[in-house]
């Protein structure tokens, strides 16, 4: 493997501006309140639709598991299963290998990806703000380093382009080739199933010769460089990745096996539309039973559901925080009061966001699982009850 030494340069830039007055801060806060309102409303939509999606997907998966038919053989097409949801597992196969004639490379696989990187300048910045003599000053440290990047870095956006100029384009482009015909036994995979074959592995180039006089092989890279050990800005290196090995290879091993659940249409495997409204078109690497496949799909659905719930709660919390920011602005010239108000606003946003999020989820579940909706609805009042219990009672007159 060739190594690059890199070259790091730095400079510091200080800018200053007048400290904003009260009216200016109030104007900025008003704009933030509008953004907060939009974010707040969007959080309801996200939370509500996520619950409907999650429950619909779960019902579709249960429906699929109850209807799926394991195939006895993948090497023959039975007309009895026409239009039905089928389960099969077997090795991938393609009609012909994929080529990259520019580098003399071929492989029997579903996908072949050429990844091109260019040695370029990259800018990093680290900023700190502080107040001095009634002004807000911003000190920004810009540092520049040479690195391999798969995308062109536009040096015209650098704070200091002189001495850090990158080429505007790469002489060699990246691309991904996909086999037009992918099969498991006698069955042809749909485009959607082929897209799910994305477990890319880097291809070893140790058995290949240098394709051109101006190209040098080093490890698992082809270098377009006069000296790969000390690359210059504009030099290229090329690597290759493959997904879905579809034939026995003396260096890579036997063809990859996959498990597929889809609708049989002739000799093709296509999407299956469930009564719940979802589409079942599932592919996993390896040899799995139908129960294992649907269990993985349920786990994936659960993870996605909780991730979107967290995103919805966060959006609601941010929205409420922005809408109530005006109270912080009104007292921000009193440090002690400002800090207390800030803590109170954050606690308020946390409690309200938690309650409204749970309430929104319970309303969404009301259409599907009324008992669960009632339970979640009761939980939604817990944060408010806890917050209220911490408020000291008024002294009796």
KOLDREN-951022 format. One line per 3 residues: their letters; for each residue x, y, z of C-alpha. Coordinates in Angstrom, 1 decimal. Last residue first. Example, Ala and Ser with C-alpha at 12.3 -4.5 7.8 and 13.67 -1.06 7.14 Angstrom:
2
SA	13.7:-1.1:7.1; 12.3:-4.5:7.8
***
This chain:
397
XXX	-54.0:33.6:53.4; -53.0:30.0:52.6; -49.6:29.7:51.0
XXX	-49.8:28.6:47.5; -48.7:25.0:46.8; -45.1:24.4:45.7
XXX	-44.8:23.4:42.0; -43.0:20.0:41.8; -46.3:18.1:41.7
XXX	-47.3:20.1:38.5; -44.2:18.8:36.7; -44.9:15.2:37.6
XXX	-48.6:15.5:36.6; -47.6:17.1:33.3; -45.0:14.4:32.6
XXX	-47.6:11.6:33.5; -50.4:13.0:31.3; -49.2:11.2:28.2
XXX	-49.1:7.8:30.0; -52.9:7.8:30.2; -53.0:8.3:26.4
XXX	-50.5:5.5:25.9; -52.9:3.1:27.8; -56.0:4.3:26.0
XXX	-54.2:3.9:22.6; -53.1:0.4:23.5; -56.8:-0.5:24.2
XXX	-58.0:1.1:21.0; -55.6:-0.7:18.6; -56.0:0.4:15.0
XXX	-57.8:3.7:14.7; -56.9:4.8:18.2; -53.3:4.1:17.5
XXX	-52.9:7.4:15.7; -54.6:9.2:18.7; -52.3:7.4:21.1
XXX	-49.2:8.5:19.1; -50.4:12.1:19.1; -50.9:11.9:22.9
XXX	-47.5:10.5:23.5; -45.9:13.2:21.4; -48.1:15.9:23.1
XXX	-47.0:14.8:26.5; -43.3:14.4:25.7; -43.2:17.8:23.9
XXX	-45.0:19.5:26.7; -42.7:18.1:29.4; -39.4:18.8:27.4
XXX	-40.5:22.3:26.3; -41.4:23.3:29.9; -38.1:21.9:31.2
XXX	-36.2:23.8:28.5; -38.2:27.0:29.3; -37.5:26.7:33.0
XXX	-33.8:26.2:32.5; -33.6:29.2:30.2; -35.7:31.3:32.6
XXX	-33.3:30.5:35.5; -30.3:31.4:33.3; -31.8:34.7:32.2
XXX	-32.8:35.6:35.7; -29.2:35.2:36.9; -27.7:37.0:33.8
XXX	-30.1:39.9:33.7; -29.6:41.4:30.1; -31.3:38.3:28.6
XXX	-34.7:39.1:30.2; -36.9:39.7:27.2; -34.8:37.4:25.0
XXX	-35.4:34.4:27.2; -39.2:35.0:27.1; -38.9:35.3:23.2
XXX	-37.4:31.8:23.0; -40.9:30.3:23.7; -41.6:29.5:20.0
XXX	-38.0:28.3:19.4; -38.1:25.9:22.4; -41.6:24.7:21.4
XXX	-40.3:23.9:17.8; -37.1:22.3:19.1; -39.1:20.0:21.4
XXX	-41.6:19.1:18.7; -38.8:18.3:16.2; -37.1:16.2:18.9
XXX	-40.3:14.3:19.6; -40.8:13.6:15.9; -37.2:12.4:15.4
XXX	-37.5:10.1:18.4; -40.8:8.7:17.0; -39.1:8.3:13.6
XXX	-36.2:6.3:15.1; -38.7:4.2:17.2; -40.7:3.3:14.0
XXX	-37.6:2.5:12.0; -36.3:0.2:14.7; -39.7:-1.6:14.9
XXX	-39.9:-2.0:11.1; -36.4:-3.5:11.0; -37.3:-5.9:13.8
XXX	-40.5:-6.9:12.0; -38.5:-7.4:8.7; -36.0:-9.6:10.5
XXX	-38.8:-11.7:11.9; -40.3:-11.9:8.5; -37.1:-13.4:7.1
XXX	-36.6:-15.8:10.0; -40.1:-17.2:9.6; -39.6:-17.6:5.8
XXX	-36.5:-19.7:6.5; -33.1:-18.2:5.7; -30.2:-19.2:3.4
XXX	-27.8:-16.2:3.1; -28.2:-12.6:2.0; -31.7:-11.1:2.4
XXX	-34.2:-10.1:-0.2; -37.8:-9.0:0.3; -40.4:-7.6:-2.0
XXX	-43.7:-7.2:-0.1; -45.6:-4.1:-1.0; -47.9:-2.4:1.5
XXX	-51.6:-1.6:1.2; -53.1:-3.7:4.0; -54.5:-6.2:1.4
XXX	-50.9:-6.9:0.4; -49.3:-6.1:-3.0; -46.6:-8.5:-4.0
XXX	-43.6:-7.1:-5.9; -42.1:-9.3:-8.7; -40.2:-12.6:-9.0
XXX	-40.2:-13.7:-12.6; -40.5:-17.1:-14.2; -44.2:-16.7:-14.7
XXX	-45.3:-14.1:-12.2; -44.3:-15.3:-8.7; -44.8:-12.8:-6.0
XXX	-41.9:-12.1:-3.7; -39.8:-13.5:-0.8; -36.1:-14.0:-1.6
XXX	-33.2:-15.6:0.3; -29.7:-15.1:-1.1; -26.7:-17.2:-1.7
XXX	-23.4:-15.7:-3.0; -21.5:-17.6:-5.7; -18.5:-19.6:-4.7
XXX	-15.0:-18.3:-3.8; -13.3:-15.0:-4.5; -10.0:-16.2:-5.9
XXX	-11.0:-19.2:-8.0; -14.4:-17.6:-8.8; -17.7:-19.6:-8.8
XXX	-20.4:-17.4:-10.3; -22.9:-14.8:-9.2; -20.9:-12.7:-6.6
XXX	-23.6:-10.3:-5.4; -21.8:-7.0:-4.8; -18.5:-5.8:-6.2
XXX	-16.1:-3.0:-5.4; -13.2:-1.5:-7.5; -10.5:1.0:-6.6
XXX	-9.0:3.9:-8.6; -6.5:6.4:-7.6; -6.1:9.8:-9.1
XXX	-3.5:12.6:-9.0; -4.8:16.2:-9.1; -2.9:17.5:-6.1
XXX	0.4:15.6:-5.9; 1.1:12.0:-4.7; 4.3:11.1:-2.8
XXX	4.3:7.3:-2.6; 2.2:7.2:-5.8; 5.0:8.9:-7.7
XXX	4.1:9.8:-11.3; 0.4:9.4:-10.5; -2.6:7.8:-12.0
XXX	-2.8:5.1:-9.4; -4.6:1.8:-9.6; -5.6:0.6:-6.1
XXX	-5.9:-2.7:-4.3; -2.2:-2.8:-3.3; -0.4:-0.5:-5.6
XXX	-1.0:-0.7:-9.3; 0.6:1.9:-11.5; -1.1:3.6:-14.4
XXX	0.7:5.8:-17.0; 1.9:2.8:-19.0; -1.5:1.3:-19.1
XXX	-3.5:-1.7:-17.6; -1.0:-2.6:-14.9; -1.4:-6.3:-14.4
XXX	-4.1:-8.0:-12.4; -3.9:-10.8:-9.8; -3.3:-8.5:-6.8
XXX	-6.3:-6.3:-7.7; -8.5:-7.4:-4.8; -12.1:-6.3:-5.2
XXX	-13.5:-4.4:-2.3; -16.8:-5.8:-1.0; -20.3:-4.2:-1.6
XXX	-23.3:-5.5:0.2; -25.8:-3.8:-2.1; -28.1:-6.5:-3.4
XXX	-31.4:-4.7:-2.5; -31.4:-3.0:-5.9; -31.6:-6.4:-7.6
XXX	-34.9:-7.0:-5.7; -36.4:-3.8:-7.0; -35.3:-4.5:-10.5
XXX	-37.1:-7.8:-10.4; -35.3:-11.1:-10.0; -35.5:-13.8:-12.7
XXX	-36.4:-17.3:-11.4; -34.9:-20.5:-12.9; -32.3:-20.9:-10.1
XXX	-31.9:-17.5:-8.5; -31.5:-15.1:-11.4; -30.1:-11.7:-12.4
XXX	-30.4:-10.3:-15.9; -29.3:-6.8:-16.8; -26.1:-7.0:-14.6
XXX	-25.5:-3.6:-13.0; -22.4:-1.4:-13.7; -21.6:1.3:-11.2
XXX	-19.6:4.4:-12.2; -16.8:6.7:-11.1; -15.3:9.1:-13.6
XXX	-11.7:9.4:-14.9; -10.2:12.8:-15.8; -11.7:14.3:-12.6
XXX	-13.1:17.8:-12.7; -12.4:21.4:-11.5; -8.8:20.7:-10.5
XXX	-8.0:21.9:-7.0; -6.3:25.2:-5.9; -4.8:25.5:-2.4
XXX	-1.8:27.8:-2.9; -4.1:30.8:-3.5; -7.6:29.6:-2.6
XXX	-7.8:31.3:0.7; -11.2:31.3:2.4; -12.0:28.3:0.2
XXX	-15.2:28.4:-1.9; -13.1:28.5:-5.2; -11.5:25.3:-3.9
XXX	-14.5:23.2:-5.0; -13.7:19.7:-3.7; -14.4:17.1:-6.5
XXX	-15.9:14.0:-4.9; -14.2:10.7:-4.2; -11.6:12.4:-2.0
XXX	-8.0:11.5:-1.2; -6.5:14.1:1.1; -4.3:17.2:1.2
XXX	-4.8:19.4:4.2; -5.8:23.0:4.7; -6.5:24.7:8.0
XXX	-8.7:27.8:8.6; -8.9:29.1:12.2; -11.9:31.4:12.7
XXX	-12.0:34.0:15.4; -15.4:35.7:15.7; -15.7:39.0:17.6
XXX	-18.9:40.4:19.1; -18.4:44.0:19.9; -19.0:46.0:23.1
XXX	-15.2:46.2:23.8; -14.7:42.5:23.5; -17.3:39.7:23.3
XXX	-16.3:36.2:22.2; -17.0:33.8:19.4; -15.0:30.7:18.4
XXX	-14.7:29.1:15.0; -12.9:26.0:13.6; -12.5:25.6:9.9
XXX	-11.4:22.8:7.7; -10.4:23.1:4.0; -9.5:20.1:1.8
XXX	-6.9:20.2:-0.9; -7.1:17.4:-3.3; -5.8:13.9:-4.3
XXX	-8.6:12.5:-6.4; -10.6:9.4:-5.8; -12.3:7.1:-8.3
XXX	-14.6:4.2:-7.3; -15.5:1.7:-10.0; -18.5:-0.3:-8.9
XXX	-19.4:-3.8:-10.2; -22.9:-5.2:-9.5; -24.6:-8.5:-10.0
XXX	-21.3:-10.4:-10.2; -19.2:-12.5:-12.6; -16.1:-10.3:-12.7
XXX	-14.1:-8.4:-15.4; -11.1:-6.1:-15.3; -8.8:-4.9:-18.1
XXX	-8.6:-1.4:-16.6; -10.3:0.7:-19.3; -12.3:-2.4:-20.3
XXX	-14.3:-2.4:-17.1; -16.4:-5.5:-17.6; -19.4:-7.3:-15.9
XXX	-19.7:-11.0:-16.5; -22.5:-12.7:-18.5; -25.9:-14.3:-17.9
XXX	-26.0:-13.8:-14.1; -26.5:-16.3:-11.3; -27.2:-15.9:-7.6
XXX	-27.2:-18.9:-5.4; -30.4:-20.2:-3.7; -33.3:-19.5:-1.4
XXX	-37.0:-19.4:-2.1; -40.2:-18.1:-0.6; -43.3:-17.5:-2.6
XXX	-46.3:-15.1:-2.6; -48.8:-16.2:-5.1; -49.5:-14.9:-8.6
XXX	-48.7:-18.2:-10.3; -47.9:-20.8:-7.7; -49.7:-23.7:-9.5
XXX	-47.8:-22.8:-12.7; -44.7:-24.4:-11.2; -41.4:-23.0:-12.5
XXX	-38.4:-25.5:-12.2; -34.9:-25.0:-10.9; -35.8:-23.3:-7.6
XXX	-37.4:-26.5:-6.2; -39.8:-27.2:-3.4; -40.8:-23.6:-3.2
XXX	-41.9:-22.3:0.2; -45.4:-20.7:0.1; -46.1:-17.4:1.8
XXX	-49.7:-16.7:2.8; -49.7:-16.4:6.6; -46.2:-14.8:6.7
XXX	-47.4:-12.2:4.1; -50.4:-11.3:6.2; -48.3:-10.9:9.3
XXX	-45.9:-8.7:7.3; -48.7:-6.6:5.9; -50.2:-6.1:9.4
XXX	-46.8:-4.9:10.7; -46.4:-2.6:7.7; -49.8:-1.0:8.3
XXX	-49.1:-0.6:12.0; -45.7:1.1:11.3; -47.1:3.3:8.6
XXX	-50.1:4.5:10.7; -47.7:5.2:13.6; -45.4:7.1:11.4
XXX	-48.2:9.2:9.9; -49.1:10.5:13.3; -45.6:11.3:14.6
XXX	-44.5:13.0:11.4; -47.7:15.0:11.0; -47.5:16.2:14.6
XXX	-43.8:17.1:14.2; -44.6:19.2:11.2; -46.8:21.5:13.3
XXX	-44.0:22.1:15.8; -41.4:22.7:13.0; -43.7:25.3:11.4
XXX	-44.3:27.0:14.7; -40.6:27.0:15.5; -39.7:28.5:12.2
XXX	-42.2:31.3:13.0; -40.8:31.7:16.5; -37.3:31.9:15.1
XXX	-38.3:34.9:12.9; -39.7:36.6:16.0; -36.5:35.8:17.9
XXX	-34.4:37.6:15.2; -36.6:40.6:15.5; -36.3:40.6:19.3
XXX	-32.5:40.5:19.0; -32.6:43.4:16.6; -34.9:45.4:18.9
XXX	-32.7:44.7:21.9; -29.5:45.8:20.2; -27.0:43.5:18.4
XXX	-23.4:43.7:19.5; -21.5:45.4:16.7; -19.5:43.1:14.4
XXX	-16.0:41.7:14.4; -14.0:39.4:12.1; -10.8:37.5:12.9
XXX	-9.1:35.2:10.5; -6.5:32.6:11.4; -4.2:30.7:9.0
XXX	-3.2:27.1:8.7; -1.4:24.7:6.4; -1.2:20.9:6.4
XXX	0.6:18.8:3.8; -0.1:15.1:3.3; 2.4:12.3:3.6
XXX	0.6:9.8:1.4; 1.0:6.1:1.8; 1.3:3.4:-0.9
X	0.0:0.0:0.0
***
